């Protein structure tokens, strides 16, 4: 035998001469049906092969020790002054950071809780005169006006406040509390500055005067002027301490150094020119024009009447802790009773904002996880204090979901979901808006799975061979039955 003949002897697919085969109508029908079935099954198998499959598992959080958790927030406080609003962070490891400013922005709110002012920046801490108590008394006596047995600064009450406002074109008022250490430090300086100003602008001049209000005695008067921290120095021009700036209003306050020289220098810039008898109307116009020019240059802070919008983010360790917002100042004391921490949560989320490309990838892999992470569950919820000294606390349980696309673990997407439980309670200390977070030690890992190519090829061959074989057996069976029927019919004819 030749080599070719030997190879032909192992042919699995031996051919039958065409003239020895017989085509039948049933065979043609089954062939068409077999082709339709094979094509349909092949298309479905190919679609299944191209469909993205994901596998979900629960594992221990694989975050590194140095990984930090980002907390994004946007909260509106209708009754908290931006001057005192402070964002603080603490955790169970002993971390305690006060008055974060680098990644936090504050904006004044109008009555309709819409941002009306520009960015409010934290003011530098004022300097105090370094005088001992004994020197304070000597300082007071040295600057006391001769023949005047009363204190240099006017002690104002609810009954005399409006009268003094109408009497003096410029009135600087120190709202203080005797129990406040910062008020006690300012008190002798305030008296000293008042004495110096009285020497330069005596009683008969009447263009400027310094006053003071004890807020522990006249608390209603202080609350009507939205005094939240002590001491607060307000500037009243003909009875008003509000400056209008476009769509928003500010209390005009002194925020410079708390020394005699600084206060006197500041006050002298506020004094309008003296009115002469020769041209009183012209002089009055000049006074108003000068006051308007000074108003544009004077230092201002946000008062208690407008609210404050606090937004930004903080980075924290992945351990239980809290972010709380409250009134805080190194140079003021506060009356807890007047602090109202009612707030509206505009936004609260965890983690970095994902890019457009990663968001598109997430929509392809797990749109539900993306939707849950972006749900912002506290959005638009209001928490109102209906009594005094109320702290609002929100307990947030945070879970990390990591999605890893196939073939690129470094292109993973980290999403954070959280549940929340909120409650409020009365406290003896400073009321807070507190967001307590508790990151879960477990994480959800979603990995993309795709079938191997050889699995698809194997299945496709099984479909084609299986359908062909089944249809061949069916055709043979039909052919044998029909042949048997014909033989029976022929036997009957004989």
Secondary structure in CASP SS format (residue, H / E / C, confidence):
PFRMAT SS
TARGET T0000
AUTHOR 0000-0000-0000
METHOD secondary structure of the structure
MODEL  1
X C 1.00
X C 1.00
X H 1.00
X H 1.00
X H 1.00
X H 1.00
X H 1.00
X H 1.00
X C 1.00
X C 1.00
X C 1.00
X C 1.00
X C 1.00
X C 1.00
X C 1.00
X C 1.00
X C 1.00
X H 1.00
X H 1.00
X H 1.00
X C 1.00
X C 1.00
X C 1.00
X C 1.00
X H 1.00
X H 1.00
X H 1.00
X H 1.00
X H 1.00
X H 1.00
X H 1.00
X H 1.00
X H 1.00
X H 1.00
X H 1.00
X H 1.00
X H 1.00
X H 1.00
X H 1.00
X H 1.00
X H 1.00
X H 1.00
X H 1.00
X H 1.00
X H 1.00
X H 1.00
X H 1.00
X H 1.00
X H 1.00
X H 1.00
X C 1.00
X C 1.00
X E 1.00
X E 1.00
X E 1.00
X E 1.00
X E 1.00
X E 1.00
X E 1.00
X E 1.00
X C 1.00
X C 1.00
X C 1.00
X C 1.00
X C 1.00
X C 1.00
X C 1.00
X E 1.00
X E 1.00
X E 1.00
X E 1.00
X E 1.00
X E 1.00
X E 1.00
X E 1.00
X E 1.00
X E 1.00
X C 1.00
X C 1.00
X C 1.00
X C 1.00
X C 1.00
X C 1.00
X C 1.00
X E 1.00
X E 1.00
X E 1.00
X E 1.00
X E 1.00
X E 1.00
X E 1.00
X C 1.00
X C 1.00
X C 1.00
X C 1.00
X E 1.00
X E 1.00
X C 1.00
X C 1.00
X C 1.00
X C 1.00
X C 1.00
X C 1.00
X E 1.00
X E 1.00
X E 1.00
X E 1.00
X E 1.00
X E 1.00
X C 1.00
X C 1.00
X C 1.00
X C 1.00
X C 1.00
X E 1.00
X E 1.00
X E 1.00
X E 1.00
X E 1.00
X C 1.00
X C 1.00
X C 1.00
X C 1.00
X C 1.00
X C 1.00
X C 1.00
X C 1.00
X E 1.00
X C 1.00
X C 1.00
X C 1.00
X C 1.00
X H 1.00
X H 1.00
X H 1.00
X H 1.00
X H 1.00
X H 1.00
X H 1.00
X H 1.00
X H 1.00
X H 1.00
X C 1.00
X C 1.00
X C 1.00
X C 1.00
X C 1.00
X C 1.00
X C 1.00
X C 1.00
X C 1.00
X C 1.00
X C 1.00
X E 1.00
X E 1.00
X C 1.00
X C 1.00
X C 1.00
X C 1.00
X C 1.00
X H 1.00
X H 1.00
X H 1.00
X H 1.00
X H 1.00
X H 1.00
X H 1.00
X C 1.00
X C 1.00
X E 1.00
X E 1.00
X E 1.00
X E 1.00
X E 1.00
X E 1.00
X E 1.00
X C 1.00
X C 1.00
X C 1.00
X C 1.00
X H 1.00
X H 1.00
X H 1.00
X H 1.00
X H 1.00
X H 1.00
X H 1.00
X H 1.00
X H 1.00
X H 1.00
X H 1.00
X H 1.00
X H 1.00
X H 1.00
X H 1.00
X H 1.00
X H 1.00
X H 1.00
X H 1.00
X H 1.00
X C 1.00
X C 1.00
X C 1.00
X C 1.00
X C 1.00
X C 1.00
X C 1.00
X E 1.00
X E 1.00
X E 1.00
X E 1.00
X E 1.00
X E 1.00
X E 1.00
X C 1.00
X C 1.00
X C 1.00
X C 1.00
X H 1.00
X H 1.00
X H 1.00
X H 1.00
X H 1.00
X H 1.00
X C 1.00
X C 1.00
X C 1.00
X C 1.00
X E 1.00
X E 1.00
X C 1.00
X E 1.00
X E 1.00
X E 1.00
X E 1.00
X E 1.00
X E 1.00
X C 1.00
X C 1.00
X E 1.00
X C 1.00
X E 1.00
X E 1.00
X E 1.00
X E 1.00
X C 1.00
X C 1.00
X E 1.00
X E 1.00
X E 1.00
X E 1.00
X C 1.00
X E 1.00
X C 1.00
X C 1.00
X C 1.00
X C 1.00
X E 1.00
X C 1.00
X H 1.00
X H 1.00
X H 1.00
X H 1.00
X H 1.00
X H 1.00
X H 1.00
X H 1.00
X H 1.00
X H 1.00
X H 1.00
X C 1.00
X C 1.00
X C 1.00
X C 1.00
X C 1.00
X C 1.00
X C 1.00
X C 1.00
X C 1.00
X H 1.00
X H 1.00
X H 1.00
X H 1.00
X H 1.00
X H 1.00
X H 1.00
X H 1.00
X H 1.00
X H 1.00
X H 1.00
X H 1.00
X H 1.00
X H 1.00
X H 1.00
X H 1.00
X H 1.00
X H 1.00
X C 1.00
X C 1.00
X C 1.00
X C 1.00
X C 1.00
X C 1.00
X C 1.00
X C 1.00
X C 1.00
X E 1.00
X E 1.00
X E 1.00
X E 1.00
X E 1.00
X E 1.00
X E 1.00
X E 1.00
X E 1.00
X E 1.00
X E 1.00
X C 1.00
X C 1.00
X C 1.00
X E 1.00
X E 1.00
X E 1.00
X E 1.00
X E 1.00
X E 1.00
X E 1.00
X C 1.00
X C 1.00
X C 1.00
X C 1.00
X C 1.00
X E 1.00
X E 1.00
X C 1.00
X H 1.00
X H 1.00
X H 1.00
X C 1.00
X C 1.00
X C 1.00
X C 1.00
X E 1.00
X E 1.00
X E 1.00
X E 1.00
X E 1.00
X E 1.00
X E 1.00
X E 1.00
X C 1.00
X C 1.00
X C 1.00
X C 1.00
X C 1.00
X H 1.00
X H 1.00
X H 1.00
X H 1.00
X H 1.00
X H 1.00
X H 1.00
X H 1.00
X H 1.00
X H 1.00
X H 1.00
X H 1.00
X H 1.00
X H 1.00
X H 1.00
X H 1.00
X H 1.00
X H 1.00
X C 1.00
X C 1.00
X C 1.00
X C 1.00
X C 1.00
X C 1.00
X C 1.00
X E 1.00
X E 1.00
X E 1.00
X C 1.00
X C 1.00
X C 1.00
X C 1.00
X C 1.00
X C 1.00
X E 1.00
X E 1.00
X E 1.00
X E 1.00
X E 1.00
X E 1.00
X E 1.00
X E 1.00
X E 1.00
X E 1.00
X E 1.00
X E 1.00
X E 1.00
X E 1.00
X E 1.00
X C 1.00
X C 1.00
X C 1.00
X C 1.00
X H 1.00
X H 1.00
X H 1.00
X C 1.00
X E 1.00
X E 1.00
X E 1.00
X E 1.00
X E 1.00
X E 1.00
X E 1.00
X E 1.00
X E 1.00
X E 1.00
X E 1.00
X E 1.00
X E 1.00
X E 1.00
X C 1.00
X C 1.00
X C 1.00
X C 1.00
X C 1.00
X C 1.00
X E 1.00
X E 1.00
X E 1.00
X E 1.00
X E 1.00
X E 1.00
X E 1.00
X E 1.00
X E 1.00
X E 1.00
X E 1.00
X E 1.00
X E 1.00
X E 1.00
X E 1.00
X E 1.00
X E 1.00
X C 1.00
X C 1.00
X C 1.00
X H 1.00
X H 1.00
X H 1.00
X H 1.00
X H 1.00
X H 1.00
X H 1.00
X H 1.00
X H 1.00
X H 1.00
X H 1.00
X H 1.00
X H 1.00
X H 1.00
X H 1.00
X H 1.00
X H 1.00
X H 1.00
X H 1.00
X H 1.00
X H 1.00
X H 1.00
X H 1.00
X H 1.00
X H 1.00
X H 1.00
X H 1.00
X H 1.00
X H 1.00
X H 1.00
X H 1.00
X H 1.00
X H 1.00
X H 1.00
X H 1.00
X H 1.00
X H 1.00
X H 1.00
X H 1.00
X H 1.00
X H 1.00
X C 1.00
END
